[in-house]
Amino acid sequence: SKTQYNNELGIDLQSESLICARNQVTVERHRSLLRKAITLAAQNTEVFDFDYTTQMAEKSRAQIWSDLPAILGIVDQKMAEDTMDHGVTHLYVTKRVAAQFLGLDSTIFQSSGIAPRPGIFRLGRLFGQYEVYYTPKVLTETANSAQILCVGRATDVTRNPVVLGDAVPPTVIPLAVNADL
């Protein structure tokens, strides 16, 4: 069957399986890091009251979101003071916030053009300053509220909250080597 898949479909099942396993490890690591970032973020939180019912009577959705930099600025400056290096550079958002951002004018949000997918992916750039990523898990949202996780990238590697890299890549060991199944 291995030869047939290779000849007819041009794929190597072992390589494809290894790629899937590595992708899963990467996704799980990213989610683990987001959970740790939420723990760190508990020391620096602000609330942006969208106040949909009142605000929509007076403003457009874009005008309401245009008030967000005032709140992000507080978190941004506090992060810069706490780290003595950097402020917010990246935002992680839920599906409801992502949908709101994607509906904004390009002067506020520039979409990355990446098609929706099941995992974490880059949505675009908000206010020309913040890289925005969608995450389907870890952050919480309800019909009336949602979390936005703010993360900063330092000017040098050692001050980053997370540095990723593998000393040894994940290895796949065949089941029952030298054993009869």
N, C-alpha and C positions, 0 to 999 in steps of 0.2 A: 504494500500500500504506500510505503514511503516513496518508492520509485514512481509509482503511478501518479501520486500528488505532484511530484517534482516534474514529471514529463507532461502531464495534462494541464496542470494549473500553474506550473512554474514557481511553486512555493516549496520551501523546505520546512516541514512541520516542526522539527526540532528548533530551528532558528525562530520561527514564529512563536512557539511556546516560550522560548527564552525572552523574546521581546515583550510578550504579554506579562510575564512574571516580573521583569524589570520595571515596566510601567506601573504595575500594581504596587511595588515597593516604593516607587517615587511618589505615587498618590498618597499612600499611607504615611510616608514621612512628611509630606507637605501638610496633611491634616493634623498630624501630631504637633508640628511647629505652630500651626494656627491656634491650637488649644493652649500651647504654652504662651503664645503672644497675647491671648485673651487674659491669661493670668497676670501678665505684666501690665496689660492695659487697665486693669482694675485700679491702678494708682493714678490714672489720667483719663477721666471720663467727663463728657459733657453731653447735654441733651439738646437736640435740635427739634423743637416742636413744630412740626409741619402744619398743624392746626388746619387740616384740609377743609372742613366745613366753613369756617370763617374766612380763611385766606382765599379760597376759590371764588368767593363772591366778589373779592376786590382785585385779585391778581391772577395772572396766568400761572401755569405750573412752572414755567421757566423762571418767572419772577420770584416765585416762592423758593426755588432751589438756589436762586442768586443770593439769598440770605445765608446760605450754608457757609461761605467763607468766613463769616464772622465767628462762627462756632469752631470751625476747623482751625482758625487762627489761634484760638486759645489753646487747643490741644497741641498744635504745631509748636507754639512758643514754649509751652511747658515741657514738651519732649526735648526741645533744644537745650533748655536749662538743665533738665535732669540728666541728659547724656553728656552735656558740655561739648556737644559736637554737631548734632543734626536734629532736624525736625521731621515732620511727616513727608514721606515721598510716595507711599503706596497706600491704597485703600482696598479692602476686601469687602464685598457687598453680597447681599442675598438676592434672590430672584426678583422680588418686588422692587427693590432699589435699582437693580440692574435695568428692569423694564422702564422705570422712571427716567433713568439716565439716558437710555437709548432713544427715548422720545424727546429729548431736549435738542434745542438748536445747536448747530455746530460751533457757534461762538462760545458755548458753555461746555459742551461735551463733544469730543472728537472720537467717533467710534473706531475701533481697531479693524473692523470689517471681518473679524473672525466669526464664522457661523457658530450658533449655539451648539454646545456639546455637553456630555454628561459630567465632565470633571471641571477642575479649576482651569480657567483660561482668562486671558487679557481681554477686557471689554473696551478699553480706550483710555483717553486722557481727559480729566475733569479740570476745568478752569485753566487749562494750559499748564498745570502744575503737578497734578496728582495722577499717577498711573493707577488705573482701576482694574481690579480683578474680580471675577465672579467666583464664588465658592458655593457649591450645593449643600455642603455640610458644615458643621462646626458652629457657624453663626446662627442666632435665633431670629425668627421673625413671626409676627402674627398678622392678622388683618389690619391692625392699627399701629404696629411698630416694627422696627427692624434694627439690628445692630449693624454698624459700619466699623470695621476694624482698621485702625490706622497704624501703619508700620513705617519706620524710617530707615533709610540706607545711609550709612556713615560715610564720611569722606575718606576713611581708611578701613581696611578689612578688619582690623582688630577691634574696632568699636561697633561693629555690626551686632545686632541682637542674635543673629543666626549666621553661621558660616557652614555651608554644605560642601561635602566632598567625601569621597570614599577612599580610604587607604587601600581597601581591597573591594572590588566590585562584588555584588551578590553572586553567589555561585549556585548552580543547580546540580544536585547530585541525583543520579538515577536511582529509582527505588530498587531495593533488594539486589544490590550488586552481589554477584556470586551466589545467588540463592535461587532456588526453583520456586516459582510462583504457582 
